[in-house]
Amino acid sequence: MNTKPPYKLRIREHRKVCASELLVHPLNPRIHPDAQKSALTAILNEIGFARSLLAYETPEGKLQLIDGHLRKELFHDQEVLVEILDVNEQEANALLLSLDPLAALAQFDSPTLEALRKSASTQSETLQNLWDCIDSSNRKTKDELKEAMQQKEPILKEQFLVLVECESEAQQLSLLDSLKKQQFQCKALLS
């Protein structure tokens, strides 16, 4: 692994702003289902606001979100703490594309996770369900992500197929022969 500190410090400041003033990133690919909204609302009700939103300043002086779109939605008319980065649009896009997948690559140490579960308590059924499924729901996603990252070619190639039903094996063989002569890749299938 090639790491050469010191890295550039890109955090410029922390600023309190009204969430409605933040621009939603037009390329944010995340969709926030009701289950996620419920879980975030539950932790906000139990603990409070404990994680700043992440943004960068556009050339027009507006704050463009990189991370925290759901919190912006939930806190629409309230003041939130924003961590402002000194990055340009392309760097912000790279962060938007990287932050959540990088976090998803982390693995869980099962005994430590179990100890953490036992040490945390909640009155919220939503949070308890979230905590109970952490390892199992992430394992499959991580395995698929690791496998995809190790692939040199796409897992599936785009294919365009035609299925022709034949009345007999003789008709199938005749059609197959004709198509092969026209240099189509084809094979006979039986059902």
Summary of the structure (lengths in Angstrom):
residues: 191
radius of gyration: 25.5
end to end distance: 51.8
largest distance: 77.1
contacts: 398
relative contact order: 0.12
helix: 45%
strand: 14%
